Amino acid sequence: MKTVAVSCGTLVVDAGGRLLLGHVTHTPRWDIPKGLQDPGELLLEAAMRELREETGLAFAPEAFRDLGRFDYRRDKALHLFRVDVGASMPDLTHLNCTSMYAHHVTGAPTPEMDAWRWATRDEVATLCWPRMAARLLAIGW
């Protein structure tokens, strides 16, 4: 039986019910802060680390509500958490991605996310990759 990797992510939701999305560098798409769980890492620890690395945001563990595990791909599941920020983040210019990958041409360290925005449910369908949009729209947030 093939092992299924678990990608842990956080739905950051504002007072208007909008979702925080990060622009995936060098693509036309936006995504939630998420990433693979490291060996020995708890699900919440992975979600908190990925959120911090991809946005610079850090919240107390109590702020995270466990939404559970969701099918995503044959080789990957999503385990999602939700953090409600209310009206405390109208401006996203302070966000910063410290998670890097080697650029496919130059090899230069490149941030995984290079911009952030709030998105309504209707916008998620066109901003995110189709599989992620379908998953996000199928759950309540």
N, CA, C and O of each residue as an XYZ file, in Angstrom:
564
protein
N       0.848     -1.197      0.000
C       0.000      0.000      0.000
C       0.882      1.246      0.000
O       1.838      1.341      0.770
N       0.559      2.176     -0.851
C       1.353      3.394     -0.995
C       1.063      4.363      0.152
O      -0.084      4.547      0.559
N       2.125      4.973      0.657
C       1.990      5.958      1.716
C       1.442      7.260      1.147
O       1.828      7.696      0.063
N       0.550      7.858      1.888
C      -0.028      9.136      1.482
C       0.618     10.237      2.315
O       0.572     10.203      3.545
N       1.219     11.209      1.642
C       1.814     12.353      2.335
C       0.687     13.245      2.850
O      -0.409     13.277      2.292
N       0.984     13.965      3.925
C      -0.010     14.879      4.484
C       0.519     16.307      4.380
O       1.585     16.632      4.903
N      -0.243     17.141      3.701
C       0.063     18.563      3.588
C      -0.828     19.292      4.589
O      -2.054     19.192      4.532
N      -0.201     20.024      5.501
C      -0.940     20.728      6.555
C      -1.062     22.199      6.182
O      -0.077     22.843      5.821
N      -2.274     22.718      6.272
C      -2.504     24.092      5.875
C      -3.448     24.817      6.803
O      -4.132     24.216      7.631
N      -3.467     26.139      6.641
C      -4.311     26.981      7.479
C      -5.163     27.891      6.616
O      -4.671     28.566      5.712
N      -6.455     27.893      6.918
C      -7.375     28.838      6.301
C      -7.461     30.033      7.240
O      -8.053     29.948      8.316
N      -6.868     31.140      6.825
C      -6.939     32.377      7.599
C      -8.120     33.154      7.048
O      -8.150     33.510      5.870
N      -9.101     33.416      7.919
C     -10.365     34.010      7.479
C     -10.581     35.343      8.195
O     -10.410     35.447      9.410
N     -10.962     36.365      7.411
C     -11.189     37.690      7.999
C     -12.649     37.877      8.400
O     -13.465     36.969      8.246
N     -12.969     39.059      8.914
C     -14.309     39.356      9.409
C     -15.372     39.247      8.321
O     -16.534     38.972      8.617
N     -14.984     39.460      7.072
C     -15.926     39.370      5.960
C     -16.054     37.973      5.381
O     -16.745     37.772      4.383
N     -15.385     36.997      6.008
C     -15.441     35.627      5.512
C     -14.532     35.374      4.333
O     -14.666     34.360      3.647
N     -13.601     36.292      4.090
C     -12.664     36.114      2.982
C     -11.470     35.283      3.441
O     -11.117     35.270      4.621
N     -10.865     34.599      2.496
C      -9.757     33.686      2.749
C      -8.437     34.321      2.326
O      -8.348     34.928      1.259
N      -7.410     34.178      3.168
C      -6.077     34.660      2.821
C      -5.431     33.692      1.830
O      -5.328     32.494      2.092
N      -4.998     34.229      0.688
C      -4.295     33.435     -0.310
C      -2.942     34.062     -0.583
O      -2.778     35.280     -0.527
N      -1.975     33.202     -0.882
C      -0.652     33.663     -1.291
C      -0.457     33.360     -2.766
O      -0.874     32.309     -3.252
N       0.181     34.287     -3.480
C       0.471     34.067     -4.896
C       1.666     33.129     -5.017
O       2.725     33.387     -4.445
N       1.494     32.041     -5.760
C       2.567     31.065     -5.943
C       3.524     31.632     -6.989
O       3.161     31.794     -8.155
N       4.743     31.929     -6.560
C       5.746     32.584     -7.396
C       5.916     31.880     -8.744
O       5.963     30.652     -8.817
N       6.005     32.673     -9.797
C       6.211     32.206    -11.173
C       5.074     31.333    -11.697
O       5.288     30.505    -12.582
N       3.872     31.511    -11.160
C       2.683     30.822    -11.683
C       1.552     31.849    -11.734
O       1.676     32.937    -11.173
N       0.451     31.506    -12.405
C      -0.699     32.412    -12.389
C      -1.632     32.148    -11.203
O      -2.675     32.793    -11.093
N      -1.280     31.219    -10.319
C      -2.192     30.743     -9.287
C      -1.886     31.241     -7.885
O      -0.777     31.675     -7.570
N      -2.918     31.158     -7.060
C      -2.867     31.516     -5.648
C      -3.180     30.262     -4.842
O      -3.826     29.343     -5.346
N      -2.721     30.222     -3.582
C      -2.904     29.023     -2.764
C      -2.969     29.415     -1.293
O      -2.607     30.529     -0.916
N      -3.432     28.489     -0.478
C      -3.397     28.698      0.967
C      -2.001     28.354      1.470
O      -1.293     27.587      0.817
N      -1.585     28.897      2.611
C      -0.307     28.491      3.196
C      -0.418     27.038      3.655
O      -1.250     26.701      4.497
N       0.433     26.187      3.089
C       0.400     24.766      3.431
C       1.709     24.116      3.023
O       2.483     24.671      2.243
N       1.941     22.929      3.565
C       3.121     22.183      3.184
C       3.174     20.854      3.898
O       2.374     20.576      4.792
N       4.122     20.040      3.494
C       4.237     18.689      4.018
C       4.664     18.670      5.471
O       5.471     19.479      5.929
N       4.095     17.723      6.163
C       4.423     17.476      7.565
C       5.808     16.840      7.626
O       6.090     15.890      6.895
N       6.667     17.359      8.490
C       7.994     16.791      8.691
C       7.903     15.566      9.597
O       6.980     15.466     10.407
N       8.850     14.633      9.471
C       8.839     13.464     10.352
C       8.834     13.888     11.826
O       9.617     14.745     12.237
N       7.950     13.281     12.607
C       7.871     13.576     14.029
C       7.104     14.835     14.384
O       6.916     15.135     15.563
N       6.661     15.572     13.383
C       5.958     16.832     13.608
C       4.456     16.563     13.747
O       3.877     15.809     12.965
N       3.841     17.183     14.741
C       2.394     17.080     14.893
C       1.712     17.876     13.780
O       2.298     18.804     13.224
N       0.478     17.507     13.463
C      -0.261     18.195     12.403
C      -0.342     19.696     12.646
O      -0.090     20.487     11.737
N      -0.693     20.090     13.864
C      -0.805     21.515     14.178
C       0.551     22.194     14.076
O       0.637     23.320     13.587
N       1.604     21.539     14.524
C       2.952     22.121     14.420
C       3.309     22.373     12.958
O       3.878     23.414     12.627
N       2.980     21.431     12.088
C       3.275     21.596     10.663
C       2.490     22.764     10.075
O       3.043     23.571      9.327
N       1.204     22.858     10.410
C       0.385     23.962      9.893
C       0.910     25.304     10.387
O       0.977     26.267      9.623
N       1.283     25.368     11.670
C       1.806     26.613     12.234
C       3.130     26.990     11.574
O       3.353     28.163     11.272
N       4.010     26.016     11.345
C       5.308     26.276     10.708
C       5.111     26.768      9.276
O       5.721     27.756      8.868
N       4.267     26.086      8.520
C       4.039     26.483      7.132
C       3.437     27.885      7.043
O       3.824     28.674      6.181
N       2.497     28.193      7.926
C       1.903     29.527      7.944
C       2.974     30.583      8.233
O       3.013     31.627      7.581
N       3.831     30.310      9.200
C       4.898     31.246      9.553
C       5.906     31.404      8.403
O       6.313     32.520      8.079
N       6.306     30.276      7.790
C       7.288     30.338      6.705
C       6.744     31.030      5.457
O       7.475     31.754      4.782
N       5.471     30.811      5.147
C       4.927     31.321      3.894
C       4.263     32.684      3.999
O       3.990     33.319      2.981
N       3.997     33.147      5.233
C       3.364     34.465      5.391
C       4.022     35.328      6.458
O       3.850     36.546      6.454
N       4.769     34.723      7.367
C       5.312     35.451      8.509
C       4.339     35.532      9.669
O       4.671     36.093     10.713
N       3.136     34.980      9.505
C       2.124     35.046     10.559
C       2.341     33.964     11.615
O       2.652     32.817     11.295
N       2.174     34.348     12.863
C       2.267     33.396     13.970
C       1.112     33.664     14.926
O       0.892     34.800     15.346
N       0.390     32.626     15.259
C      -0.725     32.709     16.199
C      -0.533     31.649     17.270
O       0.143     30.644     17.050
N      -1.128     31.880     18.423
C      -1.087     30.893     19.502
C      -1.796     29.624     19.043
O      -2.743     29.695     18.260
N      -1.350     28.464     19.521
C      -1.998     27.204     19.120
C      -3.509     27.206     19.345
O      -4.253     26.583     18.587
N      -3.958     27.902     20.380
C      -5.391     27.949     20.692
C      -6.207     28.652     19.613
O      -7.422     28.467     19.540
N      -5.553     29.458     18.774
C      -6.262     30.186     17.720
C      -6.647     29.277     16.553
O      -7.501     29.637     15.743
N      -6.018     28.099     16.464
C      -6.236     27.189     15.349
C      -7.385     26.230     15.658
O      -7.384     25.543     16.679
N      -8.369     26.199     14.750
C      -9.466     25.247     14.878
C      -9.235     24.127     13.868
O      -9.079     24.388     12.675
N      -9.212     22.897     14.337
C      -8.943     21.735     13.493
C     -10.160     21.431     12.629
O     -11.229     21.104     13.144
N      -9.994     21.539     11.306
C     -11.081     21.234     10.376
C     -11.038     19.784      9.912
O     -12.020     19.276      9.370
N      -9.896     19.110     10.122
C      -9.782     17.699      9.785
C      -8.995     17.422      8.518
O      -8.411     18.310      7.897
N      -9.011     16.140      8.167
C      -8.261     15.641      7.015
C      -9.199     15.494      5.822
O     -10.342     15.058      5.958
N      -8.689     15.868      4.652
C      -9.485     15.845      3.431
C      -8.711     15.150      2.315
O      -7.493     15.291      2.205
N      -9.434     14.405      1.496
C      -8.813     13.828      0.301
C      -8.387     14.974     -0.600
O      -9.081     15.984     -0.711
N      -7.223     14.801     -1.252
C      -6.731     15.848     -2.132
C      -6.247     15.249     -3.455
O      -6.767     15.565     -4.525
N      -5.251     14.387     -3.356
C      -4.743     13.647     -4.515
C      -4.523     12.206     -4.079
O      -4.574     11.903     -2.887
N      -4.280     11.326     -5.027
C      -4.040      9.924     -4.648
C      -2.845      9.782     -3.717
O      -2.821      8.907     -2.852
N      -1.849     10.652     -3.902
C      -0.622     10.543     -3.108
C      -0.521     11.589     -1.994
O       0.489     11.657     -1.294
N      -1.562     12.398     -1.830
C      -1.484     13.470     -0.837
C      -2.852     13.802     -0.253
O      -3.842     13.931     -0.973
N      -2.878     13.935      1.064
C      -4.084     14.385      1.766
C      -3.820     15.781      2.317
O      -2.668     16.184      2.479
N      -4.881     16.508      2.602
C      -4.780     17.818      3.246
C      -5.312     17.703      4.664
O      -6.365     17.108      4.893
N      -4.589     18.266      5.608
C      -5.135     18.416      6.958
C      -5.193     19.912      7.207
O      -4.167     20.593      7.231
N      -6.406     20.416      7.393
C      -6.599     21.861      7.445
C      -7.019     22.350      8.822
O      -7.722     21.672      9.572
N      -6.560     23.549      9.114
C      -6.920     24.281     10.317
C      -7.479     25.623      9.879
O      -7.271     26.055      8.745
N      -8.191     26.276     10.787
C      -8.746     27.601     10.502
C      -8.372     28.546     11.621
O      -8.426     28.194     12.800
N      -7.985     29.770     11.230
C      -7.726     30.850     12.179
C      -8.580     32.037     11.748
O      -8.499     32.491     10.607
N      -9.392     32.529     12.663
C     -10.202     33.715     12.394
C      -9.457     34.941     12.905
O      -9.123     35.025     14.087
N      -9.198     35.894     12.008
C      -8.462     37.100     12.389
C      -9.363     38.323     12.514
O      -8.892     39.407     12.856
N     -10.658     38.155     12.240
C     -11.561     39.285     12.352
C     -11.137     40.424     11.444
O     -10.802     40.213     10.278
N     -11.154     41.643     11.994
C     -10.771     42.828     11.217
C      -9.341     43.266     11.527
O      -8.969     44.403     11.235
N      -8.543     42.386     12.109
C      -7.204     42.771     12.576
C      -6.152     42.842     11.475
O      -5.044     43.312     11.733
N      -6.458     42.388     10.250
C      -5.454     42.388      9.178
C      -5.983     43.001      7.884
O      -6.035     42.322      6.859
N      -6.375     44.272      7.918
C      -6.876     44.868      6.671
C      -5.766     45.058      5.644
O      -6.025     45.062      4.440
N      -4.539     45.214      6.110
C      -3.384     45.467      5.246
C      -2.472     44.243      5.302
O      -2.135     43.768      6.386
N      -2.075     43.737      4.147
C      -1.243     42.532      4.096
C       0.196     42.813      3.693
O       0.955     41.880      3.428
N       0.585     44.090      3.643
C       1.934     44.423      3.181
C       3.032     43.936      4.126
O       4.195     43.862      3.730
N       2.679     43.603      5.367
C       3.682     43.127      6.318
C       3.993     41.638      6.158
O       4.911     41.129      6.801
N       3.245     40.941      5.315
C       3.478     39.511      5.155
C       4.764     39.266      4.375
O       5.148     40.056      3.513
N       5.423     38.151      4.697
C       6.726     37.856      4.111
C       6.933     36.350      4.059
O       6.686     35.657      5.046
N       7.379     35.844      2.933
C       7.646     34.417      2.771
C       9.144     34.162      2.937
O       9.964     34.749      2.231
N       9.488     33.283      3.875
C      10.897     32.909      4.081
C      11.179     31.497      3.576
O      12.312     31.024      3.666
N      10.167     30.825      3.049
C      10.329     29.479      2.508
C      10.779     29.600      1.051
O      10.073     30.169      0.219
N      11.952     29.063      0.756
C      12.556     29.260     -0.565
C      12.706     27.940     -1.330
O      12.753     26.857     -0.748
N      12.779     28.077     -2.645
C      13.142     26.955     -3.509
C      14.154     27.490     -4.520
O      14.254     28.700     -4.723
N      14.898     26.591     -5.149
C      15.876     27.005     -6.154
C      15.153     27.279     -7.469
O      14.443     26.414     -7.982
N      15.334     28.485     -8.014
C      14.710     28.859     -9.278
C      15.110     27.849    -10.354
O      16.272     27.451    -10.437
N      14.140     27.437    -11.177
C      14.380     26.380    -12.162
C      15.407     26.739    -13.230
O      15.968     25.838    -13.854
N      15.670     28.013    -13.461
C      16.649     28.422    -14.463
C      17.941     28.894    -13.806
O      19.023     28.410    -14.137
N      17.828     29.838    -12.877
C      19.015     30.456    -12.294
C      19.547     29.731    -11.064
O      20.718     29.876    -10.714
N      18.686     28.949    -10.406
C      19.092     28.301     -9.164
C      19.053     29.229     -7.970
O      19.345     28.814     -6.848
N      18.692     30.492     -8.202
C      18.666     31.476     -7.120
C      17.545     31.151     -6.139
O      16.480     30.689     -6.547
N      17.778     31.389     -4.837
C      16.713     31.177     -3.856
C      15.509     32.066     -4.196
O      15.647     33.277     -4.372
N      14.347     31.453     -4.284
C      13.130     32.140     -4.700
C      12.028     31.846     -3.688
O      11.814     30.683     -3.343
N      11.325     32.865     -3.204
C      10.254     32.606     -2.232
C       9.108     31.829     -2.873
O       8.767     32.053     -4.035
N       8.519     30.915     -2.104
C       7.391     30.127     -2.604
C       6.192     31.015     -2.914
O       5.461     30.766     -3.873
N       5.990     32.060     -2.096
C       4.890     33.003     -2.308
C       5.465     34.409     -2.409
O       6.402     34.758     -1.691
N       4.894     35.218     -3.308
C       5.446     36.563     -3.509
C       4.423     37.686     -3.366
O       4.759     38.852     -3.576
N       3.178     37.357     -3.013
C       2.137     38.372     -2.788
C       0.994     37.693     -2.029
O       0.880     36.468     -2.014
N       0.154     38.516     -1.403
C      -0.972     37.983     -0.628
C      -2.205     38.827     -0.887
O      -2.117     40.011     -1.214
N      -3.367     38.182     -0.730
C      -4.622     38.891     -0.939
C      -5.727     38.170     -0.188
O      -5.596     37.006      0.189
N      -6.822     38.897      0.020
C      -8.039     38.297      0.548
C      -8.882     37.884     -0.644
O      -8.930     38.598     -1.646
N      -9.554     36.728     -0.548
C     -10.387     36.256     -1.649
C     -11.741     35.779     -1.123
O     -11.828     35.124     -0.085
N     -12.784     36.122     -1.860
C     -14.126     35.630     -1.543
C     -14.239     34.196     -2.071
O     -13.378     33.728     -2.816
N     -15.306     33.514     -1.677
C     -15.543     32.156     -2.186
C     -15.610     32.160     -3.713
O     -15.067     31.262     -4.356
N     -16.268     33.155     -4.294
C     -16.383     33.220     -5.753
C     -15.017     33.385     -6.414
O     -14.767     32.813     -7.475
N     -14.137     34.159     -5.796
C     -12.809     34.395     -6.375
C     -11.907     33.165     -6.284
O     -11.062     32.951     -7.152
N     -12.082     32.359     -5.244
C     -11.254     31.158     -5.064
C     -11.326     30.260     -6.300
O     -10.319     29.679     -6.703
N     -12.496     30.147     -6.892
C     -12.691     29.268     -8.044
C     -11.812     29.637     -9.231
O     -11.415     28.760     -9.998
N     -11.505     30.913     -9.394
C     -10.676     31.327    -10.532
C      -9.222     31.585    -10.147
O      -8.347     31.544    -11.012
N      -8.944     31.850     -8.871
C      -7.574     32.158     -8.450
C      -6.733     30.914     -8.179
O      -5.545     30.884     -8.499
N      -7.342     29.900     -7.596
C      -6.605     28.701     -7.177
C      -6.592     27.654     -8.286
O      -7.377     27.719     -9.232
N      -5.673     26.679     -8.150
C      -5.687     25.544     -9.059
C      -7.029     24.842     -8.915
O      -7.593     24.827     -7.821
N      -7.553     24.263     -9.984
C      -8.887     23.666     -9.939
C      -9.086     22.658     -8.799
O     -10.125     22.680     -8.140
N      -8.112     21.780     -8.558
C      -8.263     20.779     -7.495
C      -8.362     21.440     -6.126
O      -9.180     21.036     -5.300
N      -7.530     22.460     -5.878
C      -7.563     23.158     -4.591
C      -8.854     23.959     -4.464
O      -9.474     23.965     -3.401
N      -9.261     24.625     -5.522
C     -10.505     25.394     -5.478
C     -11.682     24.483     -5.149
O     -12.524     24.831     -4.321
N     -11.746     23.328     -5.786
C     -12.846     22.394     -5.527
C     -12.834     21.933     -4.073
O     -13.887     21.838     -3.441
N     -11.659     21.649     -3.548
C     -11.544     21.201     -2.162
C     -11.983     22.308     -1.219
O     -12.766     22.063     -0.302
N     -11.487     23.531     -1.432
C     -11.826     24.646     -0.551
C     -13.318     24.974     -0.595
O     -13.928     25.277      0.430
N     -13.890     24.911     -1.783
C     -15.295     25.258     -1.917
C     -16.226     24.171     -1.377
O     -17.405     24.425     -1.129
N     -15.696     22.965     -1.197
C     -16.509     21.870     -0.678
C     -16.589     21.853      0.842
O     -17.395     21.122      1.417
N     -15.744     22.669      1.498
C     -15.782     22.702      2.960
C     -16.256     24.076      3.421
O     -16.149     25.060      2.690
N     -16.763     24.127      4.606
C     -17.238     25.391      5.135
C     -16.105     26.247      5.687
O     -15.327     25.783      6.520
N     -16.010     27.448      5.246
C     -15.078     28.427      5.822
C     -15.672     29.787      5.646
O     -15.070     30.781      6.053
